[in-house]
């Protein structure tokens, strides 16, 4: 007859043996699960690389799942369940932990197929989301950029995008944004000018804020520290530099002419003659023409030249209240570093290969206009505001005002 102490000791021993057995079994099962898991996912990876799973939004049977930043495994399980891709949310969460995928799911738009196993669903959700390639040309306006993005397939809400563009408080972590002078009711979209023109890859369901941040990140990389130092030496804010750069960008597409165009504008703004402070940029008129539904042109009507807008540099001295387009690096550099020792005060389009003719005096400028005006053309269809005969001006320059 065993004593109580012996019986207790045996029971403890049996329990320890069982626990050890369970532990060994668990390790064995876990090890084999990991080995089999690696094989499954390596095989799946090979199939993907071989092009077996080229799933797009228009693929037959494709289901779109959008993971938002901060979504938990439980949130993702809910979305998959609602889409009919899984039948048991709890099981999905358990397998996700076993597979080590918790926290590895990538935010963005994913295309999945019905019939995928839980492992396949999880693996695809850890891959990079679906993106579209978008190229923004230099000189694009904010309105054109929205059209380009939509045409590429992005699904943002225009009103929300507009709101973000007028909410610089969302982006004050960027130095150049924090320096923008807010002019209520005067400036069109506050962040216009800062959506740097380049080639991007965007998630089709990216939020307006994330899209804008992608642009601003690129702009931040382009604005070197020396640019801020140079702007300060010129007595300009970075916002004024970008505004000037946007006008230069629209005046000429030739980098070789940009520094000369910049010199003309700097000379006029710094002139002792206050009448020269009116930049008379045709680019700003074309900006307003487009807003009014017209088409840009070299020649403008008197009505166009007298648009009641702070962006009209014929009727308002100095720079417009904000950028009129998205300038590229050449234009930004030209705004900061105009052609040195240059005394040009005027320029006009030659109408030949995008060329520009420069002049020091009004008489020289008028001679250039007379020389090249046969090369200029006016759009056959009048703009909505057209009520008078065109006034001679240049695509890239200064209007000839009879009483000047």
Secondary structure, 3 states (H helix, E strand, C coil): CCCHHHHHHHHHHHHHHHHHHHHHHHHHHHHHHHHHHHHHHHHHHHHHHCCCCCCCCCCCCEEEEEECCCCCHHHHHHHHHHCCCCCCHHHHHHHHHHHCCCCCCCCEEEEEECCCCHHHHHHHHCCCCCEEEEECCCCCCHHHHHHHHHHHCCCCCHHHHHHHHCCHHHHCCCHHHHCCCCCCCCCCCCCCCCCCCCEEEEECCCCHHHHHHHHHHHHHHHCCHHHHHHHHHCCCCHHHHHHHHHHHHHHCCCHHHHHHHHHHHHHHHCCCCHHHHCCCCHHHHHHHHHHCCCCCCCCEEHHHHCCCCCCCCCCCCCCCCCCCCCCCHHHHHHHHCCCCCCCCCEEEECCCCCCEEEECCHHHHHHHHHHHHHHCCCCCCCCCCCCCCEECCCCCCCCCCCCC
